[in-house]
Amino acid sequence: MNRRVYLAAVGTSLSASLAGCSSVMSVFDDEEPCSGDECDIGMTRNAFVPVEYETTVGETVVWKNTSGADHTVTALENSIPEDAAYFATGDYEDEQTARDAWHEYRGGRLGTRETYEHTFEVPGEYTYICEPHVEGNMIGTVVVRE
């Protein structure tokens, strides 16, 4: 067999195999979890990326779980503007209900590649957590400007 033809064939086969692996692994990539218009804030294994995101009143922010772990987006009621609507994956009415739901039956769970969105109508700073990873400091902030 011609050695160059053989090496070219093996190289092509190996490249195709690795391309498949890299597309699967990209789900778990912590570098830049959001690209293009698919999301504004990504969720790596234990961080929101970016940690702080700036937007304007009336804009919708999209979070995407880009890791293999389950996550939540749970607003901290004492860290959002007074007149702002509460937000959490699972659409719970308040923080305690959202936290309890996670601990009782994994309520509000955002699985791999799933998204959650919220439209911010009141300017200010909104702090939120991932309930299962808050002890690992998975905390984020959305800053909403006029």
Secondary structure, DSSP 8 states (H G I E B T S, - for coil): --HHHHHHHHHHHHHHHHHHHHHHHGGG--S----TTS-SEEE-SS-EESSEEEEETT-EEEEEE-SSS-B--EE-GGGS-TTS---BTT--SSHHHHHHHHHHH-TT-B-TT-EEEEE--S-EEEEEE-GGGGGGT-EEEEEEE-
